[in-house]
Amino acid sequence: MPEVVVVGGGLEGCAAAWALTQRGVTDVVIVERATVGSGGTGKSSGVVRCHYGVSSLAAMATRALDVLENAEDVLGVDVGFHRTGYVVGVGEQNVDALHASMADQRAVGVRTEDIDVSEVAKLWPVADLEPFAAFAWEERGGYGDAYQTAQAFSGAARRAGATLRQGTTVTEILAEADRVRGVRLADGTEIAADHVVLAAGPWSVPLLAAHGIDLPITVHREQIVLVDPGQDLGAVPVFSDLVSLQYVRPEPGGEILFGNSDLSRLEPADPDRYSNRASEHAVDVAVAKVGARFPGLEHAAVASTYAGCYDVTPDFNPAISATPLRGLVVAAGFSGHGFKISPSVGRLVADLVVDGESSDPDVPASDFRLSRFAEGDLLTSPHPYVGAGQMR
């Protein structure tokens, strides 16, 4: 009988399995209905930043950098991380919030600093920077490959003793009284275990609901547009524009990945059946925003599009938490933040399984408790950005 069953072979489930093996818990089985990283993980835009107004998220992001930057040593393989730097710009109404957030970030170890508009102009010479009133700079920011990272966590976990079962669907979490006792599979067989980690994204919801546990998630279709800049931009950093609510980052082949940061209105979707292409409207929005912010891209053209799904909670932050079923830990609802914090998610899950509490004082488990939604005590930034509240 394994000690822990991890339900979901996406980024967070594989990170949890890896972190458990690092804590000495090697009798772990990852159960994945398809293949590793085949769900939302493979659609991640992969931006790496520590710029969060929620201090515990900022701490998780900066701790995670130590793994992403040193993946070949820590996980045994490259994970496609590119350290380009990360710049975020705000308008006049958000200058105070920017500086307050940066102070809180530095308090938990984030290397973030003010950067002058003239320096940003050198980094992004094709950009119109006139609407911005202040910028922050993270030298360690950049982007990576979530699919490669999930595979790396999976491989490292298996080398340490964990087992991976792909093409295996969990249909039920088994429990007696208030204690988890394993999982049931689609073929009717059972895997007994004293601990279950549920990291199945939006597919976690019905498995919890069967036990009367509510995980409030909206599945949101997020649309990505890849732009051919029509010129060699050189080594540009990730740019988060909180004036027109967009983010752009370079692709290894020279294209620009565009994402819309305006999440004030969600597009509910079925995670098993959704269009994998951006709509005409989304493309029009991308063209307008990129064209306005980067007028120097005179010969830019849309190269391709795709879409993925976010599992969004009411406060746009994850539940990484014990549950009313003893021995059951949930890690879901990442709302687009999952890649950059995944190593830290794994460690928090492992802490909860082994110790019942977080080992990092800057990442209190109470921040991510599932019960906060029912309590109405949401995890939000003390320094919210006007017009960009979801940019935590």
C-alpha positions in Angstrom: 0.0 0.0 0.0 1.5 3.4 -1.0 1.8 6.0 1.7 0.5 8.8 -0.6 -1.6 8.8 -3.7 -1.3 12.0 -5.8 -4.4 12.5 -8.0 -3.3 14.5 -11.1 -0.1 14.3 -13.1 0.0 18.0 -14.0 2.6 20.5 -12.8 1.4 20.8 -9.2 0.8 17.1 -8.7 4.2 16.2 -10.0 5.8 19.0 -7.9 4.0 17.6 -4.8 5.3 14.1 -5.5 8.9 15.4 -5.9 8.7 17.4 -2.7 7.3 14.4 -0.8 10.3 12.4 -1.9 12.6 15.2 -0.7 10.9 14.9 2.7 11.7 11.2 2.7 8.2 10.0 1.7 9.1 7.9 -1.4 6.2 5.5 -1.4 4.1 7.8 -3.6 1.9 7.0 -6.6 1.0 9.7 -9.1 -2.3 8.8 -10.9 -2.9 10.7 -14.1 -5.9 10.1 -16.4 -4.0 10.9 -19.6 -0.3 11.8 -19.6 1.9 14.0 -17.5 1.2 17.7 -18.2 -1.6 17.0 -20.7 -4.2 19.2 -19.0 -3.8 22.9 -18.1 -0.1 22.6 -17.6 0.7 22.3 -21.3 -1.2 25.6 -22.0 0.7 27.8 -19.4 2.2 31.0 -20.8 5.1 30.3 -18.4 5.8 33.8 -17.1 8.1 33.9 -14.1 7.7 36.8 -11.7 7.6 37.5 -8.0 5.5 40.6 -8.3 2.6 39.8 -5.9 0.8 42.0 -3.4 0.1 38.9 -1.3 3.3 38.4 0.6 3.0 34.6 0.9 2.7 34.3 -2.9 5.7 36.6 -3.4 7.6 34.4 -1.0 6.6 31.2 -2.8 7.6 32.7 -6.2 11.0 33.8 -5.0 11.7 30.5 -3.3 10.7 28.7 -6.5 13.3 30.6 -8.5 16.0 28.7 -6.8 14.6 25.5 -8.4 13.9 27.0 -11.8 17.3 28.7 -12.1 19.1 25.5 -11.0 16.9 22.8 -12.5 19.7 20.8 -14.0 21.2 20.4 -10.6 18.0 20.1 -8.6 15.8 18.1 -10.9 18.4 16.6 -13.2 17.2 18.2 -16.5 16.7 21.6 -18.1 13.2 23.0 -17.8 13.3 25.7 -20.4 13.7 28.6 -18.0 14.9 31.8 -19.7 16.1 34.6 -17.4 15.1 37.7 -19.4 14.1 40.0 -16.6 10.6 41.2 -15.8 9.3 44.7 -15.9 5.9 45.9 -14.7 4.6 49.4 -15.4 1.7 51.3 -13.8 -0.2 54.5 -14.3 -0.3 57.4 -11.9 -3.2 56.0 -9.9 -1.2 52.9 -9.0 2.2 54.3 -8.1 1.6 54.1 -4.4 0.4 50.5 -4.6 3.4 49.5 -6.7 5.8 50.8 -4.2 4.0 49.4 -1.2 3.9 46.0 -2.9 7.6 46.2 -3.7 8.4 46.9 -0.1 6.4 43.9 1.0 8.1 41.8 -1.6 11.6 42.8 -0.5 10.6 41.8 3.1 10.3 38.2 2.0 13.4 38.1 -0.1 12.3 39.2 -3.6 14.9 41.1 -5.6 12.8 44.0 -7.0 13.8 47.6 -7.6 12.6 50.8 -9.2 13.7 51.3 -12.8 13.6 54.6 -14.7 11.6 55.0 -17.9 14.9 55.6 -19.8 16.1 52.2 -18.8 12.8 50.6 -19.8 13.1 52.4 -23.2 16.5 50.6 -23.7 14.9 47.3 -22.8 11.9 47.8 -25.1 12.9 50.4 -27.6 9.7 49.8 -29.7 7.4 50.6 -26.8 5.4 53.8 -26.2 6.0 54.4 -22.5 4.4 57.8 -22.2 1.3 56.6 -20.2 3.4 55.0 -17.4 4.2 56.8 -14.2 6.5 54.1 -12.5 8.1 50.8 -13.2 9.5 47.9 -11.2 12.2 45.5 -12.3 13.0 42.0 -11.4 16.4 40.9 -12.8 15.6 37.2 -12.0 12.3 37.2 -13.9 11.6 35.6 -17.2 9.7 32.6 -18.6 9.8 28.9 -18.7 8.1 25.8 -20.0 5.5 24.3 -17.7 5.3 21.1 -19.6 9.0 20.5 -19.4 8.9 21.4 -15.7 6.1 18.9 -15.0 8.1 16.2 -16.8 11.2 17.1 -14.8 9.3 16.9 -11.4 7.8 13.6 -12.5 11.2 12.2 -13.5 12.9 13.3 -10.3 10.1 11.9 -8.2 10.3 8.5 -9.9 14.1 8.4 -9.6 13.6 8.9 -5.9 11.1 6.0 -5.7 7.7 7.3 -6.7 5.5 5.5 -9.2 3.6 7.0 -12.1 0.4 5.5 -13.5 -0.7 7.3 -16.7 -3.9 6.6 -18.5 -5.6 5.9 -15.2 -8.6 7.9 -14.1 -9.6 8.3 -10.5 -13.4 8.3 -10.1 -13.8 8.5 -6.3 -11.9 9.4 -3.2 -12.5 6.7 -0.7 -13.1 7.5 3.0 -14.4 6.0 6.2 -16.0 8.3 8.6 -13.8 11.4 8.4 -10.7 9.7 7.2 -9.4 9.2 3.7 -8.5 5.6 2.8 -7.5 5.8 -0.9 -9.0 6.2 -4.3 -11.2 4.2 -6.7 -10.2 4.0 -10.4 -12.4 3.9 -13.5 -11.9 0.1 -13.8 -13.3 -0.4 -10.3 -10.0 -1.2 -8.6 -8.9 0.6 -5.6 -5.6 2.0 -4.3 -5.5 2.1 -0.6 -3.5 4.9 1.1 -3.4 6.9 4.3 -2.9 10.1 2.4 -4.3 11.5 -0.8 -3.2 14.7 -2.5 -5.8 16.0 -4.9 -4.1 18.2 -7.6 -6.5 17.7 -10.5 -7.3 21.3 -11.4 -11.0 21.8 -12.2 -11.5 18.1 -12.2 -10.9 18.2 -8.4 -14.3 19.8 -7.8 -16.6 16.8 -8.3 -14.3 14.5 -6.4 -14.6 16.8 -3.4 -18.2 17.5 -3.9 -19.0 13.8 -3.5 -17.9 14.3 0.1 -19.8 17.5 0.7 -16.6 19.6 0.3 -17.0 22.8 -1.8 -14.1 24.0 -3.9 -15.4 27.2 -5.6 -13.8 27.2 -9.1 -14.8 28.9 -12.3 -13.1 27.4 -15.4 -12.0 30.3 -17.5 -10.8 30.0 -21.1 -7.6 32.1 -21.5 -6.7 33.0 -25.0 -3.1 33.6 -26.2 -1.9 35.3 -29.3 1.6 34.8 -30.8 2.9 37.7 -32.8 5.6 37.8 -35.4 7.3 41.1 -34.6 8.6 41.5 -38.2 12.0 42.3 -36.9 14.7 41.0 -34.6 13.9 42.5 -31.1 17.0 41.1 -29.4 16.9 40.2 -25.8 13.7 41.8 -24.5 12.3 41.1 -21.0 8.8 40.1 -20.0 6.7 43.3 -19.9 3.6 43.5 -17.7 1.6 46.5 -18.8 -0.9 47.5 -16.1 -2.1 50.5 -18.0 -3.6 48.7 -21.0 -3.7 45.4 -19.1 -1.6 43.1 -21.2 1.6 41.1 -20.8 4.1 40.2 -23.5 7.1 37.9 -23.4 9.6 36.7 -26.0 9.4 33.2 -27.5 12.6 31.2 -28.1 12.0 31.5 -31.9 11.7 35.3 -31.9 7.9 35.6 -31.7 6.1 37.6 -29.0 3.5 35.9 -26.8 0.6 38.2 -25.9 -1.7 37.6 -22.9 -4.7 39.8 -21.9 -4.4 40.8 -18.2 -8.0 42.0 -18.0 -9.7 39.3 -16.1 -12.6 41.4 -14.9 -14.9 39.3 -17.0 -14.3 35.6 -17.1 -15.2 33.3 -20.0 -16.6 30.1 -18.4 -15.6 26.9 -20.3 -15.8 23.2 -20.1 -12.2 22.0 -19.5 -12.9 18.9 -21.6 -14.5 20.7 -24.5 -13.3 24.2 -25.4 -12.0 25.9 -28.5 -8.2 25.7 -28.7 -8.0 28.9 -30.8 -8.5 32.5 -29.9 -11.7 34.1 -31.1 -11.7 36.9 -33.6 -12.6 39.3 -30.9 -9.6 38.2 -28.8 -7.3 38.6 -31.8 -8.7 42.1 -32.4 -8.0 43.0 -28.7 -4.5 41.7 -29.0 -3.8 43.6 -32.2 -5.2 46.8 -30.7 -3.3 46.5 -27.4 0.0 45.4 -29.0 -0.3 48.0 -31.7 -0.9 50.8 -29.2 1.8 49.9 -26.8 4.5 48.9 -29.3 4.1 51.3 -32.3 7.7 50.5 -33.3 6.5 47.1 -34.5 5.5 48.4 -37.9 5.5 45.1 -39.7 4.1 42.9 -36.9 1.6 40.1 -37.8 -0.4 37.5 -36.0 1.5 34.2 -36.2 -0.9 31.8 -34.4 -3.2 31.5 -31.4 -4.1 29.0 -28.8 -6.2 28.8 -25.6 -6.1 27.0 -22.3 -8.1 27.0 -19.1 -7.5 28.6 -15.7 -9.1 27.1 -12.6 -10.1 30.4 -11.0 -11.2 30.8 -7.3 -13.2 33.8 -5.9 -9.9 35.5 -4.9 -7.8 34.4 -7.8 -5.6 32.5 -5.5 -5.2 28.7 -4.9 -6.4 26.4 -2.2 -3.4 24.4 -0.9 -5.0 22.9 2.1 -6.0 20.2 4.4 -9.7 19.3 4.1 -12.4 18.0 6.4 -11.3 14.5 5.4 -8.2 13.7 7.5 -5.4 12.7 5.2 -6.7 14.5 2.2 -4.9 17.6 0.9 -6.1 19.7 -2.0 -3.9 21.8 -4.3 -6.1 23.4 -6.9 -7.5 26.7 -8.1 -4.2 28.2 -9.2 -5.9 30.9 -11.3 -2.9 31.3 -13.7 -0.2 31.5 -10.9 0.7 27.9 -10.8 3.8 27.6 -12.9 6.0 30.2 -11.2 5.2 29.0 -7.7 5.1 25.2 -8.5 8.2 24.2 -6.5 6.9 26.0 -3.5 3.5 24.5 -3.9 5.1 21.0 -3.8 6.9 21.9 -0.7 3.8 23.3 1.1 1.9 20.1 0.1 4.6 17.9 1.5 4.7 20.0 4.7 0.9 19.5 5.1 1.2 15.8 4.5 4.2 15.2 6.8 3.8 17.9 9.5 0.3 19.3 9.1 1.7 22.8 8.8 4.0 24.9 6.7 7.8 24.9 7.4 8.2 28.4 5.9 7.1 31.3 8.2 6.7 33.5 5.1 4.2 31.0 3.6 1.6 30.4 6.3 -0.7 27.5 5.5 -3.6 29.5 6.8 -3.3 31.9 3.8 -4.2 29.0 1.4 -6.8 27.2 3.5 -9.8 25.9 1.7 -12.2 27.1 4.4 -11.4 30.8 3.7 -14.0 30.8 0.9 -16.8 29.7 3.1 -15.6 32.1 5.8 -15.6 35.0 3.4 -12.0 35.8 4.4 -10.5 36.0 0.9 -6.7 36.2 0.2 -6.3 39.5 -1.4 -3.5 42.1 -1.7 -3.5 44.9 0.8 -2.2 47.1 -2.1 -4.6 46.4 -4.9 -4.1 47.9 -8.3 -6.9 50.1 -9.6 -8.3 48.4 -12.7 -6.1 45.4 -12.3 -7.2 43.7 -9.1 -6.4 40.2 -10.4 -2.8 41.2 -10.8 -1.9 40.1 -7.3 
